[in-house]
Amino acid sequence: MHTYVLPELDYGYSALEPYIPARALELHHLKHHAAYVAGANATISQLGRAREQSDFTTINQLEKSLAFHLSGHVLHSMFWRNLRPDGGGRPEHELLAAVEEHFGNFRAMQAQVNAAAMNIQGSGWAALSWDSIGERLLVEQIHDHQGNSEQGGIPLLVVDMWEHAYYLKYENRKGEWIDAFWNLVNWADVEARFTHARRLDLALLSPSH
């Protein structure tokens, strides 16, 4: 079994300027994301000790901690790959066709993502996800890192709406951060995730379907 590790970025801390300042990206990666990695590893260790001692008196706290930290690690790892210095534009190929099928057009999908991001109560994320049961694209709000997301959904594109993602530059102007985000989207990464996500079969349907 492996411990969770903070991934390296594919670009330098200044590469996403002016949309994300170098200092903000450095703090986000080395401090906040690293804390989720450390939290996930620590919780795994604590669960191991609980099993060894047959003492599960803190199981609720430990399970919640694991969900929070591990989901934070997963979402941040995806977030870094969803971004690139020369990003922006629109999706292409099969992903664009799916966006048009399930939302009508790109602008409608973008508007729903923007609304989901702007209206999160507290901290969280907005995500464009693939619903593996309904075989459709969905927009989700994710409270904190793990709440309010549907179990069959696979996130493809995520927008970090925790204040540490944007506050150093945009302060409380969340709309400006969301507008800036679209200039950084790595659609090639999102499309690759879309291709992989469509292969998942949760085996919930009978063989006759």
N, C-alpha and C positions, 0 to 999 in steps of 0.2 A: 504494500500500500504506500502511496505517495502522500507527502504533506503538500498543502496548498502553497503556491509560490506566486509572488507578485510578478506579473509578466512585464517584460521590457516593452517600451513603445517602439513603433516602427518609424518614429520621427522624433526630432529634437523638441525640447520644451518651447522653443520660440517658433516652431514651424507652423503653428495654427494662429499666429497673430495676423491681423489685429483682432480677430474674433475672440480668441482666448489668449490672454496675456501669458507670457512665459512663466511668471511667478505663480499665477493661478493654476496653471497646468501642473507645475512641479509640486505644489502643495497638494493638489487633488490626487495626484498619482502616488507620491512618496509618503504622504501622511494619511489621507483619508482611505484610499484603496488599500494601502499597506495595513491599516488598522483592521479592515475587514478580513484580510488574509490571516493576520495574527489571531483575530477572534475566532475564526473558523477552526484553525489548528488547535487553539486552546480548548475549545468546546469539544472537539473530537477526543482530545486527551481526557477531559473530565468525564465524558461518557464512558470511556474505557475504564477509568477508575471506578465509576459507579457499577459497571458490570462485574469487575473483579471483587468488589466489596458487597455485591448484591444489595446495594443501597440506592434506591431510586427515589428518595424523598424529594430531590430537586429536579425530577425528570421534566416537569412542565417548563421550568426556567431554562433548562439545558436545551430542550427541543426548540423553544422559541429563539434562544441565542444562536443555535446552529442555523435555523432558517434565515435569521436576519443577516448574520455575517457571511454565510456561504452564498446567499442570494446577492448580497452586496458585491462579493468577489466576482460572481458570474456576470452580473450586469455591467460592472465597470470594465471587466475584461472585454466584453462585447462592445461597450461604448468606445473604447480606444480604437478598436478595429473598424467601427462604423464611421470613423472620422479620417480625413486625410487633408494635407495642405492644399491640394488642387481639387477639392471636392466640389459638391454642389450640382446643379443641373437637375436632371430627372432620371428616373430609372429607364431601362431599355428592355427590349426583347420580351421574354416570358413574364418577367416581373411587371413590366408596364402593362402588358395585356391583362394580368391578374388584377392590377390596380384598377384598370378601366372596367373590368367585369364586376368587381365587388364594390367599387365606390362611385362609378360613373366616369370619373376622370381624375387626373393627378391632383388638381386643385382641390377637389372635394375631399380626397384622402388627406392632403396636407392641412386643410382647414379643420378636419376632425382631430388630427394629431395635435394641432395647435390648441384647440379648445380643451382637449383632454389634459394637456400640459399646463395650461393657464389655470385650470380649475381644480387641480389636485388640492385637497384639503390637508394642509401640513406638508410633509416632505414625501417625495416619491419620484416616479418616472412616468412618462408616456411611452407607449410601445406600439409599433406596427408588428403584429404577430400573425402566425399561420395557425388557424384552427384545424388541427389534424382530424377531427371528427366530422365537422361540417365541410371541410376542404374549402375554406375561404379565408381571406385576409380579414383581420379584425384590428381595431384600435383598442388598446387597454390602458387603463390607469393602474399603476402599481403603487400602493401605499407603502411607505418606507422602502423596503426592497422586495417584499414577499407577499404583501396583502392585496386582495381584490383582483388577482389575476386568475384566469380560468385554467384548470389543470391540464387540459389538452392543448393549450396554446404554447407555441414556440416563438419567442421574441426574435425578430429579424432586425429591427431598427429601434434603438432606445434613446430617449432624450432624458438626461439627468436633470431633475428639477429640485434637487437638494440645493440649499443656498450656497454651499461650498463650491458648486459647479459654476456659479456665475456672479456671486456677490461682489468680488473684488473689482470687477469692471462695470457691471450693470446695476449694482445695488439692488433696489427693489423693483427695477424695471424688467420684469420677467419677459414681457413681450419682445423687448429688444434682444434678449438672449435667445429666445426661440427663433426669431428672424435670422440671427447670426448663425445658429446651428445649421440651417438649411444650406448655408454656403460651404459647409465642411463635410457634408454627407458623402461617404464612400459607397456609391451605389453598386460598384462591383462586389464589395463585401456583402452588401444586403442581398444581392441577387444570388451569390453563392450560398448564403444561408437559406434562401428561399428554395433553391434546388435541393439541398440536403433535407430541409424540413418536410418537403412533400413526400419523402420516402418513408417517413415514420408511419407505422401502422400500430395502433394501440390494441388491435384485436378485440374491439368491443362489438363488432357486428357479427351476426351469424354467418356461417359459410355460404349461405344461399344468397346473401346480399353482395 
